[in-house]
């Protein structure tokens, strides 16, 4: 008959009430005839006091003091107003005076990492010699690391991004689809694909849902999106690459110009940013305690620059690059800083990329054949979306594939999907982990992947 109360709901309004709470033992400290516990639930915690008196014996105080950290307990206690703010807890105005305590699940006495060390800012640890936890230790013991207030906040916010993405697009008339992840041919025609055994033949893990998004457009769905895993067999050990990530993918038919799609995608991202500002301030502030960062800035409507304008800005800053040269990672970051200085925005679009640096299925610019109807979107100087108007004419698509030296037999199903009438359309794919990382100003995408996969990590 116990009703368990959430720690975040234990406020002054509950003062003098007897409540039941389930939480983890975050810390314990015995002092004479009393023991102070900190009980934790996700990123919320409260101080609990076990003191010798009417409801607690010396043995109970000793028992409470010896419960291993990270054990799960049920506690009955009275909510009391604190005499002064309790600095180390999220519930600073109240504490819990314990009357009964039950151990639900006992943790082992030795932990692979201490949660207090795992949430300490690295600079702070360096200054006073206290321990911090490195990335490999975190990832090797991910189930412990995910309990930290920072990790809890990161993944609550990431869940919010998915929800805002879905809600915004459904409101705009999009249909959510589910696409195959086991496919018969490399979805982007390249070599960075995982091969898997498929009965008596081979199959591949999908690098993108693009073919299936486009087939849905050809089937008159008009506006579709999907959320699902994407696989890239790239041996890239960088701060922003994973071999498996979550793709937020969009595809849409348009009436007059592919900028209809660009504007729709940009507005979707803006709605996500606004939603995060409104609904997730607690999570943002929690992450900022460990990883301080300037608030994310964006314009409405979104800044859109043509590629040639970006090249001109970089040349003005001393970078030597050709008109049809792709942006390197250092130049992307430099451009992000230049855009921030000039336009005061962390989010912007680059449009009209050189055709030479885009995939074969990208529609050439009808005015300037050296350019393409393609675009990338950036947050804090790093790409989070690559997109384009797709070639929907099978003859032109065949010509462009030949130009790129692609085996036509391997992409036959892709080309054939446009032979029965296909509307003009465009789309793009967004990396969920990158959006989370860059919105929060974090330094590694593995911090925003719950169980990351990269060329060196396949467990846990």
N, C-alpha and C positions, 0 to 999 in steps of 0.2 A: 504493500500500500504506500510505498515511498514515492513521492513526486520529486524528481531530480531537477534542480534549478540550474540554469546556465550561469557560469561565472560572470559573463558580461552583463547579466541582468541583476547582479548583486550591487545595488546602489543604495543611496540614502533612503529611498522610498521603501526599501525592505528592512530598515533599521528596526531592531528588537523582534523580528520574526524568527521563528525556528525553521530552518530549511535543511534539505538534503542536497549535497553537491557531490558529483563525481569528478575527479581530476587526477592528474599525475603529481607525484611529489617532485617538485622542481628543486627545492632546497630544504634542508632542515637544520635547525640550530638549537641545541639544548642550552638552557641557562638556569641553573638552580632547579627550582621546582616547576619550571615551565619549559615548553618547547615551541619554537616558532617554525611553522611550516609555510612554504609558498606552494599553493596548489595551482596547476596550470591546465587550461583548456585552450587548444589552438594558440592564438596570440594573446589571450587574456589570462591574467593571473590575480590571485588574491592572497593576502596574508592570513594564516590561520593560527590561532593560539590554543595550545593544550596546556592547561594550568591545573595544579593540584587544588582540589576544592570539592564542591558538592557532586560534580559530574565526572571528575577525573581523579584517579588514584596516582600514587608515585609510579606504580607499575605501568599504568596507561601512558604516562608522560615518557617513561623510558622506552616503552614499546613504540610510540610514535616517533621518537628520536632515532630509532634504529631501523626504521623502514627504509629500504634501499631507494635511492633516487630513481626516478622514472617509473616506479611502481604505480599502479592505478588503485585508488582508494575511493570508498564512499564515506562521506563525512556528514554527521548531523551536528549542527551548531546554530548559535544565535548570531545574527548579523548585528554588529555593534558599530556605532560611529567611531571613527578613529580620532584620537586626541590631536594628531597632527597628520599632515599629508604623508602617505606611505610611498616614498620615492621609487622603490624598486618594483612596484606593482602597477598594473593598469587600473585596478580598482583602488584608488588612492584615498577615498573618503570613508571606507568601511573596512572592517576586518571580521573574521569569523571566529567566534569563541566555541571551540569544539566540545561536544558532549559525548559523542560516540564516533568511532572510526573503525572501518572494516577494510582489510586488504583484499581487493578483487583480483589483482594479478601482480605477483611479485617479480620485479626486474632483477637480473643478476647484479651482484654487488659491484662488478668492474665494468664500466662503460668504455666503449672504444673512443669516445670523445665527450667532452663536457659541453653542454649546451651554452653555458655562459661564455666559454671560449669561442664557440662557433658564431655568436652574434656580436662579438667585439670588433669594432672597426680596426682594420689592420694598422693604421697609423697610431691609434691609441695603444695597441699592443706593443708596437715597436718602441714607443716613448717610455713606457714604464716596465718593459721586460716581461709583461704578462703574455701568456700563450694565445696564439690564434691558430685556427685550423686550416690547413691547406686544402686545395681543391680535391686532390686525389683521395685524401682521408675522408672528406665529406662524401664523395661519390661512392667510395668503397663501403661506407656505412650510411647509405642514403636514407634508410628508414629512421635513423636517429636524426640526421641532419634536417629532414623534412619536418621534424617537430619544432624547430626553432621558430621564433616569432617572425623572423625575416622570411623564411621559406613559406610559412603559412600565409603570410601577406602576399608574397609573389604569386602563389598559385590560386589564391582567392581572386586576385586581380586578373590573372590570366583566364580564369573561368568567366569573369565578367566580360572580357574581350570577346570570347566566343558567344556569350549570350547577346551582347550588344550587336555583334556582327549578324547573328541570326535575326534578331528582332528588327533591326534596321532594314535588312534586305526583304524580309517577309512583308514589312510595311510598304516597301517599294514595289511589291508585286512579283518578287522572285519566288521560284520554287526550289526547295532543297532536294538534291538528288544524291544517290549513293552510287559510286562507280567502282568497277573491279580493280583490285590491287594486284591480281595475278593476270598477266597479259601475254599475248603470243609474240609480240615484237617490241623492241625498245620504243617507248612512246615519243621520245624526242630524237630518235635516229642516231644517237651518239653511243659512245662506248661505256659511259659511266652508269652502268646498269647491273643489278644483281641477277645472276642466273640461278634458277632453282630447278630441281628435278621435278618433272610433272608426268607421272606414270611412265610411259615408254619414250617420252620426249622431254624437251626443256621448255621452260617458261621464264618470264621475267617479272620482277617486282616493279610496279608502276613508278616511273620518274615523275609522273604528272597525270592528273585526270583529264588533260586537255582534249584528247581525242573524243572522249565520252561526253564532255561538256559540249563540244562542237556538234556531235551527233544529235544531242538533245535540241540544240538550236535548229539543226536541219529538220528535226521532227516537230518543229513549230512550238516549242516550249517558250521561246522568246527571251526569257530571263531565268537563268539557273545559277545555283551556287552549291558548293559542297564543302564539308569539313572532314578531313581524313588524313591518314598517314601518307607521306611521300618518301620515296627511297632514292638516294643518290650514291652510287658507288664511286665517290670521289675521294682520293687519298689526300684530303685537305685537313691538316691539323691546325686550324686557325681558331680565333676567338668567336667566329660567327658561322662556322660550317658544322653540320651534323650529317650523318649518313641516313638518319630517319628523322623527319620532323613532321609537324602538323601543318598541312596546307589549308589555307582559307581561299578557296578558288571561286572565281566569278566568270560568267560568260553571258553575253547579252547581244541580241540583234538590235540594229539601229536603223533609223529611217533615212537620215540625211548625211551624217558625218560621224566618224568614230569618236569625236570629242564628246558626243552624247554619253558614251560608255566611260570615258576618262572622268567626266564630271560626276557621273553616278558613283564610280569607285571612290573618288576623292571625297565626295560628300559622305559616303559610308564610313570612311576612316575618320572624318571630322566628327561624325555623330558618336563614334566609339570614343574618341578623345574627350568629347564633352561629357559623355556618360561616365567615364572614369573619373573625371574631375568632380562630378556631382555625387557619385555613389561610393567612391573608394578612397576618400581622403585619409581615413584611418590606416588603410593598408599602405598608401603612398608614404605617409609620415613614418610608419613602422620601418619600411625599407630604408628611408632616408636617414634614420638613426644610425644604421650600420654603413650605408653607402650614400653619403651626402651627394645631392645632385640638384641643379637648377630645375625649376618646374618646366615641363614640356610646353613649348609655345607653338601655336599654329594660327594661320590666317583663315578667314572665311569671307569670300571664296578662297580656295587654295591657290598659292602662287604657282604659276606654270611658266617655265622658261623653255625656250628652244635650245637644242643641243649646241648650236652655233654660239648662242649667248653664253652658255657655260664655258665653252672653249675660250671665248674672248676674255671672260673673267679670269680664267686660269692663266692665260698668256700674260694678262696684265699683272698677275701676281708672280710672274717669272717662270712659269711652266712652259716647256717646249713640247708641243704636241701637234700632230697633223689634224686636218679637218675630219678625216675618216678614221681616226684612231679611237679605240675604246678607252673608257676611263679606267685607270688603275685604282687599286684600293687607296693608296695615299692621296691620289688626286680627287677621289670621291670625298675623302675626309676634309681635304683642303677646301674643296668647293662648298661643303657643308658649312665650314667656318666663314667663308666669304659671303655666302647667302645669309647667314645669321647676322653678320655685321651690317649688311646692306638692307635687308628686308625684315630683320628681327623675327624670323620664323625657323623652327626646327623641322618643319614638314613642307616639302615642295615636290613638284613634278618636273621631270626633264622630258621633253617631247621632241619628236622628229630626229630620232637617232639615225646615224649613217646606216644605209642598207647593208653595207659590207660587214658590219659587226653583229647583225641580228640573224636568227634562225631562218631556214629556207621558207617557212610558211608565213613569213611576215609580209604584209602588203606594201609594195613600193609606193612612194609618194607620187601621185599623178602629175604634180607640178615639177618636182626636181627628182629625177630618177636615181640620184645618188643618196637620197634620203628615204626614210620609211615612215609609215604610219605606226610608229611604236613609241613606247614611253616607259620610263621607270619612275617609281616613287621612293622618296628618301625620308628617313628620320634621323636627325642628328648626324647627317653626312654619310649614312649607310643605307644601301638599297634594301627595301623591304618588299617591293613588288616589281616584277618585270612583266610587261604586257604589250599587246599590239592588236591592230586590226589583222585578222587572219585572211589569207587568200582563200576565197570561197569558189573560185573558178578552177576546175580540175586541170584544164590545159595550162594555165599560168602556173599552177602549183607544180605540175610535172616539169615545166621548164626551169623553175627555180630549184627544184630538187636536183635536176641534172647539173645545173650550174654549181651546186654545192658538192657534186660528186657522190650523191646518195644513191644507194642501190634501190631502184624503183620497186623491185619485187618485195623488199622489206617493208615498204610503206604503202603497198597496194590497197590495203583495207582503209587506210587513212584517206587516200585520194578518191577511192570509190565512194566514200560517204558523201561526197559533194556532187555526184553525177546525177542526182535526181531532184535538183533544185535546192539551192542553199541561200538563205538571205545574207546580206552583209552583216558581219558580226565582229566583236572584239571582246577581249577579256584579259585576265591576268591572275597570277597566283601570289598570295601573301604568305610569308612565313610567320606563324603564330609566335614561335619562340623569339624570333628577332624583334617583332613588334613589342613584346613584353619587355625584352632586354633594353631596347632603345627608349621606350617610353619612360622606364624607371632609371635610365642612365647607368645601367649595370655594365660590367666590363667583359662578360663572357656568356655566350648563349647557353652553356651548360648549367648556369644558375637558373635558367628559365625553362629547362627541359627536365621533367620530373625524373625520368630514368634515361639519361642521354646515351645515344649511340654515335660513336665516331670510329675512325679507323683503328683506334687502340682500345676501345671499350665496348664490350658486349654484355657485361654484367654490372650490377644486379639487374 
